[in-house]
Amino acid sequence: MNPVAKVLIIAGVVLVIAGLLWQVGGRFFPLGRLPGDIVVEKPNFRFYFPIVTCIVISVVLSLISYLFRLFK
């Protein structure tokens, strides 16, 4: 099988699993609504920037990447 096809299949499976975890895990861990996320609400306007959520996701993905490199 073509290596590009394998990468695309694995990426698709990972994205589906991440989406399912996000849906189910959203009930228990409120990603996107953490303290420190910026919300500006005015009449007919709402601006939302999840800065803390981005930092948490970045740290978790960095740790997972580090563990993969450590045990490879």
C-alpha positions as CSV (number, residue, x, y, z in Angstrom):
1,M,0.0,0.0,0.0
2,N,1.2,3.5,-0.8
3,P,2.7,5.2,2.3
4,V,0.7,8.4,1.7
5,A,-2.5,6.4,1.7
6,K,-1.5,4.8,5.1
7,V,-0.8,8.2,6.6
8,L,-4.2,9.6,5.4
9,I,-6.1,6.5,6.7
10,I,-4.3,6.8,10.1
11,A,-4.9,10.5,10.3
12,G,-8.6,10.0,9.5
13,V,-9.0,7.4,12.2
14,V,-7.2,9.6,14.7
15,L,-9.5,12.5,13.9
16,V,-12.6,10.4,14.2
17,I,-11.5,9.1,17.6
18,A,-10.6,12.7,18.7
19,G,-14.0,13.9,17.6
20,L,-15.8,11.1,19.6
21,L,-13.7,11.8,22.7
22,W,-14.4,15.5,22.3
23,Q,-18.2,14.9,22.2
24,V,-18.2,12.5,25.1
25,G,-15.5,14.2,27.2
26,G,-17.1,17.6,26.8
27,R,-19.7,16.6,29.4
28,F,-17.0,15.8,32.0
29,F,-14.2,18.3,31.1
30,P,-15.5,21.6,29.7
31,L,-12.9,22.3,27.0
32,G,-13.7,25.6,25.4
33,R,-15.2,27.0,28.6
34,L,-12.2,27.1,30.9
35,P,-11.4,30.0,33.2
36,G,-9.1,32.4,31.3
37,D,-10.9,32.0,27.9
38,I,-11.7,35.4,26.5
39,V,-15.4,36.2,25.9
40,V,-16.7,39.6,24.9
41,E,-20.4,39.9,24.7
42,K,-22.2,43.0,23.4
43,P,-25.6,43.5,21.8
44,N,-25.6,41.6,18.4
45,F,-22.0,40.7,18.8
46,R,-20.1,37.9,20.6
47,F,-16.3,37.3,20.4
48,Y,-14.9,34.2,21.9
49,F,-11.2,33.2,22.0
50,P,-10.4,30.0,23.9
51,I,-6.7,30.9,24.8
52,V,-6.5,28.7,27.9
53,T,-8.1,25.8,26.0
54,C,-5.5,26.1,23.2
55,I,-2.7,26.1,25.8
56,V,-4.1,23.0,27.5
57,I,-4.5,21.1,24.2
58,S,-1.0,22.1,23.2
59,V,0.6,20.9,26.4
60,V,-1.3,17.6,26.2
61,L,-0.3,17.0,22.6
62,S,3.3,17.9,23.4
63,L,3.4,15.4,26.3
64,I,1.9,12.7,24.0
65,S,4.5,13.5,21.3
66,Y,7.3,13.3,23.9
67,L,6.1,10.0,25.2
68,F,5.9,8.5,21.7
69,R,9.5,9.7,21.0
70,L,10.6,8.4,24.4
71,F,9.3,4.8,23.9
72,K,10.1,4.5,20.2
